[in-house]
Amino acid sequence: MTGVCAFCHQNRELTVHHIMAQSYNGPNTPDNLIPNICRTCHDALENNMNQNRSLAGAGRDFQPQQNFVIGNVTAQLRTGSTLLDQNGLASVTLDSAIYGMRIHHQQTGENYIEAAMSGNDVAIIAGSPANGWVVFSIAHQ
């Protein structure tokens, strides 16, 4: 489908972007999709989401990467880790709209992580009952 990209405002072939990636069990529901994004902007978002995550180990957070650009939109990339509580839960609070996220379990490398977005909060639920760190990379406005 051709149309105007929501990020670069160019008339291009469009796709959709999953905020919580399909590889991390992200659903095909409207609240998890960013429609009307061209492949160029989609690739910019995906590449930036993955670039610093491998450096973030347990207990390490990075200053948000400012001014990473998706089309005409200036975004931030926050990469870090959070410790799960005794119930296997953790949350990350952001002050703006979320464009995408990657989360994995630091100890096992498992991608079986559930994330629930409510407003600008991301609640992380580990796929394992064991305590441990989860590493995240979140693109936001």
NORKALIN-V202845 format. One record per helix or strand. SS is the DSSP state (alpha for helix, beta for strand). FROM is the first residue (numbers start at 1). TO is the last residue. If there is no record, write none. Layout:
# NORKALIN-V202845
SS;FROM;TO  SS;FROM;TO
This chain:
# NORKALIN-V202845
beta;2;4  beta;11;18  beta;20;20  alpha;22;24  alpha;30;32  beta;33;38  alpha;39;51  alpha;53;55  beta;65;70  beta;73;83  beta;89;93  beta;98;105  beta;113;118  beta;121;126  beta;133;140
